[in-house]
Amino acid sequence: MFDNIRPLYDSELPEALRQITASQLFAPMAAFVYPGEDPKAAAKRICAIPDIHTMQDTVMRAAIGHIVSSTITDFTHSGTDLLVHGRPYLFISNHRDIVLDAFLLQYLLFDYNDLYITFGANLMQDPIITLIGRANRMFRVERGGTPKEFYRNMLQVSQYIRQVIVGDQHSVWIAQRNGRTKDGLDRTEVSLLKMFALSGRATREAPLMPLKALNIVPVSISYEWEPCDLLKVRELHLRAIGPYKKAKGEDMNSVLTGIMQPKGHVHLSVNAPLTDEEIDRCSATDSPFENLAALIDRRITTGYRLHPTNYLAYDLVHHTTHFADHYSPALKEQFQQRLATIPDAEKTILLDIYSNPVGQQYPTLI
């Protein structure tokens, strides 16, 4: 029923690892994850991994750990004490980086339970990349198509998420919106919540009832230096002046840039799980899904950790020194040098990426 979207089974892992280690992509990946180790020795060791849990606990833990140590100056987190070990959750996260948002949560939760990760079909074009994703419990989400195809795809994803959480007792990560935010504003798409309800037994009186069993936990991730910030700025500018079509390999370039780009301080906040009472209160309103989305947004906004770059950008946009105590003259010079590298038409877009989160937390200042 789910063969076209599901991750690999343990029984499929040996052949997948054989193909991955035999590909041209393996040597540079091995050099990144295991610097200084002979690729052939790494391949032999990886091919001996018996199951996906072990693969995640060794290969993925090492890979994400290397990303953290080499591109993040300080990785902090909060709220994991709100989780119950072994209990499955649906983590709904703001979306800033294509893969790191989910990978960093995975890095924190290796010892809780297995985390399944949604993976856009647009990223599953290369067969080796697809195998790597599926070996890391990533499952495919197909978007687009005719209205009938779109509904069928969303129903299948909804059913699979419910199977993973309620049936298999594993957790799932999913972004709060289709695609990364490119303007610094984190908002949950109402259609996402409606998708979750498709696979449950909703009623007119209790439209949100199916969401209770999913144990929804809003997650906030914030980067001092936004991954792919200049790429996002360029895309938004091009979209504003005319039709925009992604170039071949653009998504993969964004994945690699997000991984390799220095990110400064990164904070991940696991926010309070939604309670049945909160869901019931939203369900009893005239706009249940909209109100639930607003509740999730408040959790994500509250948990979002503002960085000196955010405060600085806000002061630059609004021509104030309101937050001057939160950043240094050296950072201001560094930020202005970054602004100097892009055309004037793109400067406002870059500033908005960093300043808008401050406006979300302090709306009365605007």
C-alpha positions as CSV (number, residue, x, y, z in Angstrom):
1,M,0.0,0.0,0.0
2,F,2.9,2.4,0.8
3,D,5.7,0.9,-1.4
4,N,5.9,4.0,-3.6
5,I,6.6,6.3,-0.6
6,R,8.0,4.3,2.3
7,P,11.6,4.1,3.5
8,L,13.6,0.9,3.1
9,Y,13.0,-2.2,5.1
10,D,15.9,-3.8,7.0
11,S,15.9,-6.6,4.5
12,E,16.5,-4.1,1.7
13,L,19.4,-2.3,3.4
14,P,22.3,-4.6,2.3
15,E,21.6,-4.1,-1.4
16,A,21.1,-0.4,-0.9
17,L,24.4,0.0,0.9
18,R,26.2,-2.0,-1.8
19,Q,24.8,0.4,-4.4
20,I,25.6,3.5,-2.4
21,T,29.2,2.5,-1.6
22,A,29.8,1.5,-5.3
23,S,28.5,4.9,-6.6
24,Q,30.7,7.9,-7.5
25,L,29.1,9.9,-4.7
26,F,30.5,7.7,-2.0
27,A,34.1,8.8,-2.0
28,P,33.4,12.5,-1.4
29,M,30.7,11.6,1.2
30,A,33.0,9.3,3.0
31,A,35.7,11.9,3.1
32,F,33.2,14.3,4.7
33,V,31.9,11.9,7.3
34,Y,35.1,10.0,8.0
35,P,37.9,12.4,7.2
36,G,41.3,10.7,6.8
37,E,39.8,7.2,6.5
38,D,40.4,5.1,3.3
39,P,37.1,5.0,1.4
40,K,37.4,1.3,0.7
41,A,37.7,0.6,4.4
42,A,34.7,2.8,5.1
43,A,32.7,1.1,2.4
44,K,33.5,-2.4,3.8
45,R,32.5,-1.3,7.3
46,I,29.3,0.3,6.2
47,C,28.2,-2.6,4.1
48,A,28.4,-4.8,7.2
49,I,25.8,-2.7,9.0
50,P,22.9,-5.2,9.8
51,D,19.9,-2.9,10.0
52,I,18.6,0.7,9.6
53,H,18.6,1.5,13.3
54,T,22.3,0.6,13.5
55,M,23.0,2.6,10.3
56,Q,21.3,5.7,11.8
57,D,23.0,5.3,15.1
58,T,26.5,5.0,13.5
59,V,26.6,6.6,10.1
60,M,24.0,9.3,10.5
61,R,25.0,10.2,14.0
62,A,28.6,10.6,12.8
63,A,27.5,12.6,9.7
64,I,25.3,15.0,11.5
65,G,27.8,15.3,14.3
66,H,30.5,16.3,11.8
67,I,28.1,18.9,10.3
68,V,27.5,20.3,13.8
69,S,31.2,20.4,14.7
70,S,32.4,21.9,11.4
71,T,29.7,24.4,10.5
72,I,28.0,25.4,13.7
73,T,29.7,27.4,16.4
74,D,27.2,26.5,19.1
75,F,24.3,24.0,18.9
76,T,21.9,24.5,21.8
77,H,18.5,23.0,22.4
78,S,15.6,23.1,24.9
79,G,12.4,21.2,25.6
80,T,13.5,17.6,25.1
81,D,12.5,17.0,28.8
82,L,8.9,17.5,27.7
83,L,9.1,14.3,25.7
84,V,8.4,10.8,27.0
85,H,11.1,8.2,26.0
86,G,9.6,5.8,23.5
87,R,6.4,7.7,22.9
88,P,5.8,8.5,19.3
89,Y,5.2,12.1,18.2
90,L,4.4,14.1,15.1
91,F,6.9,16.9,15.1
92,I,5.7,19.9,13.1
93,S,8.6,22.2,12.5
94,N,9.3,25.6,11.0
95,H,11.3,25.1,7.8
96,R,14.6,26.9,7.2
97,D,16.9,24.3,5.6
98,I,16.0,21.5,3.3
99,V,17.6,18.7,5.3
100,L,19.2,20.1,8.5
101,D,15.9,21.1,10.2
102,A,15.0,17.4,10.4
103,F,18.5,16.1,10.8
104,L,19.3,18.2,13.8
105,L,16.1,17.0,15.5
106,Q,17.1,13.4,14.6
107,Y,20.5,14.1,16.2
108,L,18.9,15.0,19.5
109,L,16.4,12.1,19.5
110,F,18.6,9.1,18.5
111,D,18.0,7.7,22.0
112,Y,14.3,8.4,22.2
113,N,12.8,6.4,19.3
114,D,13.1,6.1,15.5
115,L,12.3,9.4,13.6
116,Y,10.8,9.1,10.2
117,I,11.3,12.2,8.0
118,T,9.2,13.5,5.1
119,F,11.2,14.0,1.9
120,G,9.9,16.0,-1.1
121,A,9.6,14.1,-4.3
122,N,11.6,16.9,-6.0
123,L,14.7,15.7,-4.0
124,M,14.2,12.1,-5.0
125,Q,15.4,12.4,-8.6
126,D,18.8,10.8,-8.3
127,P,18.6,7.1,-7.5
128,I,21.6,7.1,-5.1
129,I,20.3,10.1,-3.2
130,T,16.9,8.4,-3.0
131,L,18.5,5.3,-1.5
132,I,20.5,7.3,1.0
133,G,17.3,9.1,2.1
134,R,15.2,5.9,2.3
135,A,18.0,4.2,4.3
136,N,17.6,7.1,6.8
137,R,13.8,6.5,7.2
138,M,12.9,9.3,4.9
139,F,9.6,8.8,3.0
140,R,8.4,10.5,-0.1
141,V,5.8,13.3,-0.3
142,E,4.5,13.9,-3.8
143,R,3.1,17.3,-4.5
144,G,1.3,18.7,-7.5
145,G,-0.7,16.9,-10.2
146,T,-4.4,17.2,-10.9
147,P,-6.8,17.9,-8.0
148,K,-7.7,14.2,-8.0
149,E,-4.0,13.1,-8.0
150,F,-3.2,15.7,-5.3
151,Y,-6.0,14.4,-3.0
152,R,-4.9,10.8,-3.6
153,N,-1.3,11.6,-2.7
154,M,-2.2,13.5,0.4
155,L,-4.5,10.7,1.6
156,Q,-1.8,8.2,1.2
157,V,0.7,10.3,3.1
158,S,-1.8,10.9,5.8
159,Q,-2.5,7.2,6.1
160,Y,1.2,6.4,6.2
161,I,1.9,9.0,8.9
162,R,-0.9,7.6,11.0
163,Q,0.4,4.0,10.5
164,V,4.0,5.0,11.6
165,I,2.8,6.9,14.7
166,V,-0.3,5.0,15.9
167,G,0.5,1.6,14.5
168,D,4.3,1.3,14.5
169,Q,4.9,3.6,17.4
170,H,7.6,5.7,15.7
171,S,7.9,9.5,15.4
172,V,7.6,11.6,12.3
173,W,9.1,15.0,11.3
174,I,7.3,17.2,8.9
175,A,7.6,20.9,7.9
176,Q,4.8,23.3,8.8
177,R,4.6,24.4,5.1
178,N,5.4,23.3,1.6
179,G,8.9,24.4,1.0
180,R,11.3,26.5,3.1
181,T,10.3,30.0,4.3
182,K,12.3,32.5,2.3
183,D,11.1,35.6,4.0
184,G,11.8,34.8,7.7
185,L,8.1,34.3,8.5
186,D,7.1,30.9,9.9
187,R,3.4,30.0,9.3
188,T,1.7,26.7,9.4
189,E,-0.3,25.8,6.3
190,V,-3.9,24.9,7.1
191,S,-4.0,22.4,4.3
192,L,-1.3,20.4,6.2
193,L,-3.5,20.0,9.2
194,K,-6.4,19.0,7.0
195,M,-4.2,16.4,5.4
196,F,-3.6,14.8,8.8
197,A,-7.4,14.5,9.4
198,L,-8.0,12.7,6.1
199,S,-6.9,9.3,7.5
200,G,-8.9,9.6,10.8
201,R,-12.6,9.5,11.7
202,A,-13.5,13.2,11.8
203,T,-17.1,14.3,12.4
204,R,-18.8,17.6,11.8
205,E,-18.9,18.2,15.5
206,A,-15.3,17.2,16.1
207,P,-13.3,17.9,12.9
208,L,-10.0,17.8,14.7
209,M,-10.6,14.5,16.5
210,P,-8.2,12.5,14.3
211,L,-5.3,14.7,15.2
212,K,-5.3,13.8,18.9
213,A,-3.8,10.4,18.4
214,L,-0.8,11.9,16.5
215,N,0.7,13.6,19.6
216,I,1.6,16.8,17.8
217,V,4.7,18.7,19.0
218,P,5.6,22.1,17.4
219,V,9.3,22.6,16.9
220,S,11.3,25.8,16.4
221,I,14.7,25.9,14.8
222,S,16.7,29.1,14.3
223,Y,20.0,29.8,12.7
224,E,22.3,32.7,13.4
225,W,23.2,32.7,9.7
226,E,20.3,31.5,7.7
227,P,21.2,28.5,5.5
228,C,21.2,29.4,1.8
229,D,20.3,33.0,2.6
230,L,21.8,34.5,-0.5
231,L,20.3,31.7,-2.7
232,K,16.8,32.4,-1.1
233,V,17.3,36.2,-1.8
234,R,18.1,35.6,-5.4
235,E,15.2,33.3,-5.9
236,L,12.7,35.7,-4.4
237,H,14.1,38.6,-6.5
238,L,13.8,36.6,-9.7
239,R,10.2,35.5,-8.8
240,A,9.3,39.1,-8.2
241,I,10.4,40.3,-11.7
242,G,9.1,37.5,-13.8
243,P,8.4,33.8,-14.2
244,Y,10.8,31.6,-12.3
245,K,11.8,28.1,-13.2
246,K,14.3,26.1,-11.1
247,A,17.5,25.2,-12.9
248,K,18.6,21.6,-13.1
249,G,20.3,20.6,-9.9
250,E,19.1,23.7,-8.0
251,D,17.5,21.8,-5.2
252,M,20.6,19.6,-4.6
253,N,22.8,22.7,-4.7
254,S,20.7,24.2,-1.9
255,V,21.0,20.9,0.1
256,L,24.8,21.0,-0.2
257,T,25.0,24.7,0.5
258,G,22.9,24.4,3.6
259,I,25.0,21.6,4.9
260,M,28.4,23.3,4.2
261,Q,27.6,26.9,4.9
262,P,28.8,28.3,8.3
263,K,25.7,28.8,10.4
264,G,27.0,30.3,13.7
265,H,24.7,29.6,16.7
266,V,21.8,27.2,16.0
267,H,19.1,26.6,18.6
268,L,16.4,23.9,18.4
269,S,13.4,24.2,20.7
270,V,11.0,21.3,21.2
271,N,7.9,23.0,22.4
272,A,5.0,21.8,24.6
273,P,2.9,19.1,22.9
274,L,-0.6,20.1,22.0
275,T,-3.1,18.8,24.6
276,D,-6.5,17.2,23.8
277,E,-8.1,20.2,25.6
278,E,-6.4,22.6,23.3
279,I,-7.4,20.6,20.2
280,D,-11.0,20.4,21.5
281,R,-11.2,24.2,22.0
282,C,-10.0,24.8,18.4
283,S,-12.4,22.1,17.2
284,A,-15.4,23.9,18.8
285,T,-14.8,27.1,16.8
286,D,-16.1,28.2,13.4
287,S,-12.6,27.9,11.9
288,P,-11.0,24.8,13.7
289,F,-8.1,24.2,11.4
290,E,-7.2,27.8,11.1
291,N,-7.2,28.2,14.9
292,L,-5.2,25.1,15.4
293,A,-2.6,26.4,12.8
294,A,-2.5,29.7,14.8
295,L,-1.9,27.8,18.0
296,I,1.0,25.9,16.4
297,D,2.4,29.2,15.1
298,R,2.3,30.7,18.6
299,R,4.2,27.7,20.0
300,I,6.8,28.0,17.2
301,T,7.2,31.7,17.4
302,T,7.6,31.6,21.2
303,G,10.2,28.9,21.0
304,Y,12.2,30.6,18.2
305,R,15.5,31.8,19.6
306,L,16.4,35.2,18.2
307,H,20.1,35.8,17.4
308,P,22.2,39.0,17.2
309,T,21.8,38.9,13.4
310,N,18.0,39.1,13.8
311,Y,18.2,42.1,16.2
312,L,20.7,43.9,14.0
313,A,18.6,43.4,10.8
314,Y,15.6,44.7,12.6
315,D,17.4,47.9,13.6
316,L,18.7,48.4,10.1
317,V,15.3,47.9,8.6
318,H,13.5,50.3,11.0
319,H,16.4,52.8,11.4
320,T,16.5,52.3,15.1
321,T,19.0,51.3,17.8
322,H,16.3,49.6,19.9
323,F,18.2,46.3,20.1
324,A,21.7,47.7,20.0
325,D,22.7,45.9,23.2
326,H,22.1,42.6,21.4
327,Y,24.8,42.9,18.7
328,S,28.4,44.1,18.4
329,P,30.0,46.7,16.1
330,A,32.0,43.8,14.6
331,L,28.8,41.9,13.7
332,K,27.3,45.1,12.2
333,E,30.3,45.5,9.9
334,Q,30.3,41.8,8.9
335,F,26.5,42.0,8.1
336,Q,27.0,45.2,6.1
337,Q,29.8,43.6,4.1
338,R,27.4,40.7,3.3
339,L,24.9,43.2,2.1
340,A,27.5,44.9,-0.1
341,T,27.9,41.6,-2.1
342,I,24.4,41.7,-3.5
343,P,22.5,44.2,-5.8
344,D,20.5,46.9,-4.1
345,A,17.2,45.3,-5.3
346,E,18.0,42.3,-3.2
347,K,19.2,44.0,0.0
348,T,15.7,44.5,1.4
349,I,14.9,40.8,0.9
350,L,18.0,39.7,2.8
351,L,17.2,42.1,5.7
352,D,13.6,40.8,5.9
353,I,14.8,37.2,6.2
354,Y,16.7,38.1,9.4
355,S,14.4,40.9,10.8
356,N,11.0,39.4,10.3
357,P,11.4,36.9,13.2
358,V,11.9,39.8,15.5
359,G,8.7,41.4,14.3
360,Q,6.8,38.1,14.9
361,Q,8.0,38.1,18.5
362,Y,7.5,41.8,19.1
363,P,4.5,42.8,17.0
364,T,3.8,45.9,19.0
365,L,7.1,47.4,18.0
366,I,6.1,47.6,14.3
